[in-house]
Amino acid sequence: MSTLHIFSKPLAYYDSTQLENLIKDTDKVLLVGDACYAAKQYFQLNDPLLLLLEDAQARAVKLSPGQTLINYDEFVALTLSTNQSITW
């Protein structure tokens, strides 16, 4: 069973030690909104790390290795392909 984890704030906002235990290798992590600013902080949680294209572009975020941009259509497809989604 896979889960889509959607984060909208920098990792420091959350208890990252708890998150590491909740996110499995089969899960996907998507960054939206201001979480895109802190994408490098999220590497410990998942690889590849997904960023919403429009939010990353609006914040002039440059991609690092291990990061992938997805658009809204891909976001919808990803949501449908996972068993559940959690918005943090």
Contact map, one row per residue, 1 for C-alpha under 8 A:
1110000000000000000000000100000000000000000000000000000000000000000000000000000001100000
1111000000000000000000010111000000000000000000000000000000000000000000000000000001110000
1111100000000000000000000111000000000000000000000000000000000000000000000000000001111100
0111110000000000000000000011110000000000000000000000000000000000000000000000011001111100
0011111000000000000000100011110000000000000000000000000000000000000000000000000000001111
0001111100000000000000000000111100000000000000000000000000000000000000000000000000001111
0000111111000000000000000000111100100000000000000000000000000000000000000000000000000011
0000011111000000000000000000001111110000000000000000000000000000000000000000000000000011
0000001111101000000000000000000111100000000000000000000000000000000000000000000000000000
0000001111111100000000000000000001111110100000000000000000000000000000000000000000000000
0000000011111111000000000000000000100100110000000000000000000000000000000000000000000000
0000000001111111000000000000000000000000000000000000000000000000000000000000000000000000
0000000011111110000000000000000000000000000000000000000000000000000000000000000000000000
0000000001111111001000000000000000000000000000000000000000000000000000000000000000000000
0000000000111111111000000000000000000000000000000000000000000000000000000000000000000000
0000000000110111111100000000000000000000000000000000000000000000000000000000000000000000
0000000000000011111110000000000000000000000000000000000000000000000000000000000000000000
0000000000000011111111000000000000000000000000000000000000000000000000000000000000000000
0000000000000111111111100000000000000000000010000000000000000000000000000000000000000000
0000000000000001111111100000000000000000000110000000000000000000000000000000000000000000
0000000000000000111111110000000000000000000000000000000000000000000000000000000000000000
0000000000000000011111110000000000000000000000000000000000000000000000000000000000000000
0000100000000000001111111010000000000000000011000000000000000000000000000000000000000000
0100000000000000000011111110000000000000000000000000000000000000000000000000000000000000
0000000000000000000000111110000000000000000001000000000000000000000000000000000000000000
1110000000000000000000011111000000000000000000000000000000000000000000000000000000000000
0111100000000000000000111111100000000000000001000000000000000000000000000000000000000000
0111100000000000000000000111110000000000000001001100000000000000000000000000000000000000
0001111000000000000000000011111000000000000011001100000000000000000000000000000000000000
0001111000000000000000000001111100000000000000001111000000000000000000000000000000000000
0000011100000000000000000000111110110010000000001111000000000000000000000000000000000000
0000011110000000000000000000011111110000000000000011001100000000000000000000000000000000
0000000110000000000000000000001111110000000000000000001100000000000000000000000000000000
0000000111000000000000000000000111111100000000000000001000000000000000000000000000000000
0000001111100000000000000000001111111110000000000000000000000000000000000000000000000000
0000000101000000000000000000001111111110000000000011001100101000000000000000000000000000
0000000001000000000000000000000001111110000000000000000100101000000000000000000000000000
0000000001100000000000000000000001111111110000000000000000000000000000000000000000000000
0000000001000000000000000000001000111111111000001000000000000000000000000000000000000000
0000000000000000000000000000000000000111111000000000000000000001000000000000000000000000
0000000001100000000000000000000000000111111100000000000000000000000000000000000000000000
0000000000100000000000000000000000000111111111001000000000000000000000000000000000000000
0000000000000000000000000000000000000011111111101000000000000000010000000000000000000000
0000000000000000000100000000000000000000111111100000000000000000000000000000000000000000
0000000000000000001100100000100000000000011111100000000000000000000000000000000000000000
0000000000000000000000101011100000000000011111111000000000000000000000000000000000000000
0000000000000000000000000000000000000000001111111000000000000000011000000000000000000000
0000000000000000000000000000000000000000000001111100000000000000011100000000000000000000
0000000000000000000000000001111000000010011001111110000000000000011100000000000000000000
0000000000000000000000000001111000000000000000011111000000000000001111000000000000000000
0000000000000000000000000000011100010000000000001111101100000000001111000000000000000000
0000000000000000000000000000011100010000000000000111111100000000000011110010000000000000
0000000000000000000000000000000000000000000000000011111110000000000011110000000000000000
0000000000000000000000000000000000000000000000000001111111000000000000100000000000000000
0000000000000000000000000000000111010000000000000011111111100000000000000000000000000000
0000000000000000000000000000000110011000000000000011111111111100000010000000000000000000
0000000000000000000000000000000000000000000000000000111111111000000000000000000000000000
0000000000000000000000000000000000000000000000000000011111111000000000000000000000000000
0000000000000000000000000000000000011000000000000000001111111000000000000000000000000000
0000000000000000000000000000000000000000000000000000000111111100000000000000000000000000
0000000000000000000000000000000000011000000000000000000111111110000000000000000000000000
0000000000000000000000000000000000000000000000000000000100011111000000000000000000000000
0000000000000000000000000000000000000000000000000000000000001111101100000000000000000000
0000000000000000000000000000000000000001000000000000000000000111111000000000000000000000
0000000000000000000000000000000000000000000000000000000000000011111000000000000000000000
0000000000000000000000000000000000000000001000111000000000000001111100000000000000000000
0000000000000000000000000000000000000000000000111110000000000011111110000000000000000000
0000000000000000000000000000000000000000000000011110000000000010011111000000000000000000
0000000000000000000000000000000000000000000000000111100100000000001111100000000000000000
0000000000000000000000000000000000000000000000000111100000000000000111110110000000000000
0000000000000000000000000000000000000000000000000001110000000000000011111110000000000000
0000000000000000000000000000000000000000000000000001100000000000000001111111000000000000
0000000000000000000000000000000000000000000000000000000000000000000000111111100000000000
0000000000000000000000000000000000000000000000000000000000000000000001111111110000000000
0000000000000000000000000000000000000000000000000001000000000000000001111111111000000000
0000000000000000000000000000000000000000000000000000000000000000000000011111111100000000
0000000000000000000000000000000000000000000000000000000000000000000000001111111110000000
0001000000000000000000000000000000000000000000000000000000000000000000000111111111000000
0001000000000000000000000000000000000000000000000000000000000000000000000011111111011000
0000000000000000000000000000000000000000000000000000000000000000000000000001111111100000
0000000000000000000000000000000000000000000000000000000000000000000000000000111111100000
1111000000000000000000000000000000000000000000000000000000000000000000000000011111111000
1111000000000000000000000000000000000000000000000000000000000000000000000000000111111000
0111000000000000000000000000000000000000000000000000000000000000000000000000001001111100
0011110000000000000000000000000000000000000000000000000000000000000000000000001001111110
0011110000000000000000000000000000000000000000000000000000000000000000000000000000011111
0000111100000000000000000000000000000000000000000000000000000000000000000000000000001111
0000111100000000000000000000000000000000000000000000000000000000000000000000000000000111
